[in-house]
Amino acid sequence: MTRMQTEIAIIGGGVIGLTTALRLRAEGREVIVIEPNDPGSGASYGNAGTIADYAIIPVGTPAVLKNIVSLLFNADSPLAIRKAAMPAMFPWLMRFTYEAMPHRYRDNARKIAALLSDAATEWVDLAAEIGASDLLSAKGCLYLYQTPKAFKAAAADVELRRHYGIAQQLLSPDEVASLEPRLPPVEGGGLFFPNAINFTDPGEVMQILAASAKKAGVIFIKAMATGVAREGDGVRISAPPHIIAAKTAVVAAGAHSGKFAAEIGDPVRLDTERGYHLEFDMSDLPIERPVCPTNHGFYFCPMKGRLRIAGTVELGGLTAPVNPRRLEVLLANARRIFPDLGAPSRTWLGLRPSMPDSVPVIRPSKAGKSIVYAFGHGHIGLTLAPRTARMVSAILAA
Ligand SMILES: Cc1cc2nc3c(=O)[nH]c(=O)nc-3n(C[C@H](O)[C@H](O)[C@H](O)COP(=O)(O)OP(=O)(O)OC[C@H]3O[C@@H](n4cnc5c(N)ncnc54)[C@H](O)[C@@H]3O)c2cc1C
């Protein structure tokens, strides 16, 4: 075992760990990131790339609650559960259904809206700082509603977003067609978020973030953290073959963060909403901006040299293998819209770190700020990374 010493040790080098490392280092702190894989190669690599500052609606809503049984037990639905995962996920699901009740969902939306308020500006600034501005696109984002009934059913969410001042425009089927002419006609309509921005290659952004952090002096340790314990005024992290003594540990291990919080004495109901992507290499992309057919729960994402189809939720735990059926359904539903899609060039499974209320955990441990939590960002972790880094910095400065 080698013993190392640092001011701040960050467990996990996903987008949350990387942005936090960069920020704390820029403030003059000594930072180590502990990461067993290539930095940014977890959920942060394969997402839809949207800086979704409009996404204030939690996953659990009264509408989801109304259909929860048919959703969960239809293996092909956009929000399905693997049978084998049911016993282990039961406590999370119970909490999820509670959080989907009208009073809870409104409160959760309020908390999420507060976090999201400056997300786009913060990313524009950070992208400029690290030299990733050319990977940002600013053409808005489009939700599609296939039927008038679905369009009408979106009214409650539209109203809630209006309440929080989110820029959104309801579009007729003709207006959808003029915005994205290569989409097949929709009967319901669209919802356009004109100010939304997106990355055209989240994986490349992660590489740039990691390189910027290294250049700034952040030390990366390629190891798996296996335990965290308080030691004197600080903490001791086991990450074989290293033991790292730090003044502060930041737990940013994405969907794997729960065991550290439990070990420290702050049990949390963190689990994972597994999401998939398919990619099709192509130079002539059929869409200009991220487009979400809301009934299928995924985005068509215009990426550099390829179309990515990313999304859906599978409740299935951290260790189950890829479920080929989920990829087949994703492909079949994508082909309903673009029938000419051939075989995917590549496929991917990612683990969203998800709390039942869709509100991330960004706070010091109950026993003090020698341990700070920064995980549970669910569907909006890419969006919230710079904001999270700012919050962690404020916690440490307080
Ligand atoms: C299909 C899909 C689409 C999405 N689309 C969007 C989107 O459009 N916009 C958006 O904002 N968000 C989106 N998300 C969510 C977003 O990707 C995640 O919220 C975000 O990447 C979480 O970042 P993270 O750093 O917490 O986790 P991760 O990126 O998973 O990073 C956690 C890191 O911790 C490391 N780690 C784990 N255990 C240990 C350990 N014991 N010791 C050390 N390190 C450890 C892992 O190796 C990993 O690199 C999407 C997610 C999915 C799956």
Ligand as a Chemical Component Dictionary entry (heavy atoms), coordinates in Angstrom:
data_LIG
# 
_chem_comp.id                   LIG 
_chem_comp.type                 NON-POLYMER 
_chem_comp.pdbx_formal_charge   0 
_chem_comp.three_letter_code    LIG 
# 
loop_
_chem_comp_atom.comp_id 
_chem_comp_atom.atom_id 
_chem_comp_atom.alt_atom_id 
_chem_comp_atom.type_symbol 
_chem_comp_atom.charge 
_chem_comp_atom.model_Cartn_x 
_chem_comp_atom.model_Cartn_y 
_chem_comp_atom.model_Cartn_z 
_chem_comp_atom.pdbx_ordinal 
LIG C1  C1  C 0 -29.278 7.224  -22.050 1  
LIG C2  C2  C 0 -28.941 8.428  -21.215 2  
LIG C3  C3  C 0 -29.218 9.695  -21.705 3  
LIG C4  C4  C 0 -28.937 10.829 -20.933 4  
LIG N1  N1  N 0 -29.128 12.073 -21.465 5  
LIG C5  C5  C 0 -28.798 13.170 -20.735 6  
LIG C6  C6  C 0 -28.920 14.474 -21.289 7  
LIG O1  O1  O 0 -29.279 14.646 -22.456 8  
LIG N2  N2  N 0 -28.624 15.541 -20.511 9  
LIG C7  C7  C 0 -28.199 15.398 -19.219 10 
LIG O2  O2  O 0 -27.982 16.408 -18.541 11 
LIG N3  N3  N 0 -28.014 14.170 -18.676 12 
LIG C8  C8  C 0 -28.302 13.063 -19.404 13 
LIG N4  N4  N 0 -28.144 11.817 -18.871 14 
LIG C9  C9  C 0 -27.707 11.705 -17.473 15 
LIG C10 C10 C 0 -26.227 11.954 -17.297 16 
LIG O3  O3  O 0 -25.493 11.241 -18.260 17 
LIG C11 C11 C 0 -25.817 11.525 -15.888 18 
LIG O4  O4  O 0 -26.662 12.120 -14.938 19 
LIG C12 C12 C 0 -24.383 11.962 -15.586 20 
LIG O5  O5  O 0 -23.524 11.479 -16.578 21 
LIG C13 C13 C 0 -23.950 11.477 -14.214 22 
LIG O6  O6  O 0 -22.621 11.852 -14.046 23 
LIG P1  P1  P 0 -21.751 11.236 -12.866 24 
LIG O7  O7  O 0 -20.406 11.853 -12.957 25 
LIG O8  O8  O 0 -22.514 11.350 -11.597 26 
LIG O9  O9  O 0 -21.727 9.672  -13.197 27 
LIG P2  P2  P 0 -20.803 8.845  -14.195 28 
LIG O10 O10 O 0 -20.566 9.518  -15.477 29 
LIG O11 O11 O 0 -21.360 7.470  -14.257 30 
LIG O12 O12 O 0 -19.415 8.840  -13.446 31 
LIG C14 C14 C 0 -19.211 8.154  -12.233 32 
LIG C15 C15 C 0 -17.793 7.660  -12.238 33 
LIG O13 O13 O 0 -17.499 7.080  -10.981 34 
LIG C16 C16 C 0 -16.638 5.999  -11.197 35 
LIG N5  N5  N 0 -16.713 5.097  -10.057 36 
LIG C17 C17 C 0 -17.698 4.213  -9.739  37 
LIG N6  N6  N 0 -17.387 3.533  -8.623  38 
LIG C18 C18 C 0 -16.174 4.000  -8.224  39 
LIG C19 C19 C 0 -15.320 3.684  -7.147  40 
LIG N7  N7  N 0 -15.628 2.733  -6.247  41 
LIG N8  N8  N 0 -14.134 4.351  -7.034  42 
LIG C20 C20 C 0 -13.808 5.316  -7.923  43 
LIG N9  N9  N 0 -14.599 5.653  -8.973  44 
LIG C21 C21 C 0 -15.749 4.997  -9.120  45 
LIG C22 C22 C 0 -17.131 5.366  -12.486 46 
LIG O14 O14 O 0 -16.123 4.590  -13.111 47 
LIG C23 C23 C 0 -17.550 6.588  -13.288 48 
LIG O15 O15 O 0 -16.552 7.021  -14.194 49 
LIG C24 C24 C 0 -28.396 10.673 -19.628 50 
LIG C25 C25 C 0 -28.089 9.397  -19.159 51 
LIG C26 C26 C 0 -28.342 8.277  -19.938 52 
LIG C27 C27 C 0 -27.987 6.927  -19.424 53 
# 
loop_
_chem_comp_bond.comp_id 
_chem_comp_bond.atom_id_1 
_chem_comp_bond.atom_id_2 
_chem_comp_bond.value_order 
_chem_comp_bond.pdbx_ordinal 
LIG C1  C2  SING 1  
LIG C2  C3  SING 2  
LIG C2  C26 DOUB 3  
LIG C3  C4  DOUB 4  
LIG C4  N1  SING 5  
LIG C4  C24 SING 6  
LIG N1  C5  DOUB 7  
LIG C5  C6  SING 8  
LIG C5  C8  SING 9  
LIG C6  O1  DOUB 10 
LIG C6  N2  SING 11 
LIG N2  C7  SING 12 
LIG C7  O2  DOUB 13 
LIG C7  N3  SING 14 
LIG N3  C8  DOUB 15 
LIG C8  N4  SING 16 
LIG N4  C9  SING 17 
LIG N4  C24 SING 18 
LIG C9  C10 SING 19 
LIG C10 O3  SING 20 
LIG C10 C11 SING 21 
LIG C11 O4  SING 22 
LIG C11 C12 SING 23 
LIG C12 O5  SING 24 
LIG C12 C13 SING 25 
LIG C13 O6  SING 26 
LIG O6  P1  SING 27 
LIG P1  O7  DOUB 28 
LIG P1  O8  SING 29 
LIG P1  O9  SING 30 
LIG O9  P2  SING 31 
LIG P2  O10 DOUB 32 
LIG P2  O11 SING 33 
LIG P2  O12 SING 34 
LIG O12 C14 SING 35 
LIG C14 C15 SING 36 
LIG C15 O13 SING 37 
LIG C15 C23 SING 38 
LIG O13 C16 SING 39 
LIG C16 N5  SING 40 
LIG C16 C22 SING 41 
LIG N5  C17 SING 42 
LIG N5  C21 SING 43 
LIG C17 N6  DOUB 44 
LIG N6  C18 SING 45 
LIG C18 C19 SING 46 
LIG C18 C21 DOUB 47 
LIG C19 N7  SING 48 
LIG C19 N8  DOUB 49 
LIG N8  C20 SING 50 
LIG C20 N9  DOUB 51 
LIG N9  C21 SING 52 
LIG C22 O14 SING 53 
LIG C22 C23 SING 54 
LIG C23 O15 SING 55 
LIG C24 C25 DOUB 56 
LIG C25 C26 SING 57 
LIG C26 C27 SING 58 
# 
